[in-house]
């Protein structure tokens, strides 16, 4: 559970001369390529229970899925020209699965000792399946567009609670999937390593 100091984030504060948004929720004032940082910020935004911040949490999670898939994708040896520069996680995941359909599964990774042939547990590859990438990315993308028919200002509108539940579940899922997960293409067909499907 993330504890949030109420002073560390305030919604927009109106001043006669300017509008200020305090963003002390960020450890760093710089952008990062670490998906865990995007997930951390999304969890903090969601913990405020402020409906106005739901879309910012969705944006952080959209950036997280882009980073997670991009990091996996860049390690594949047979990248399609131009796809590396695009930010569509669905497209990159599809290409990864075309390169090696086995990459769409979870694996235990073992190091094989060349001297005695014994298996030594090295780690786990936790996959985010292509179907899940499509579903989550699609819903996150939907959230980042204008909505019509939403009862603005009605705190108990079902859209808010459904969206919050989806975002919390997505942030938990992403965090679980990347925590202690290795990269599939870092170990695939590498001498002295074997991958066993879980």
Secondary structure, 3 states (H helix, E strand, C coil): CCCCCHHHEEEEEECCCCEEEEECCCCCCCCCCCHHHHHHHHHHHHHCCCHHHHHHHHHHHHHHHHHHHHHHHCCCCCCCCCHHHCCCHHHHHHHHHHHCHHHHCCEEEEEECCCCCCEEEEEEECCCCHHHHHHHHHHHHHHCCCCCCCCCCCCCCHHHHHHHHHHHHHHHHHHHHHCCECCHHHHCCCCCEEEEEC
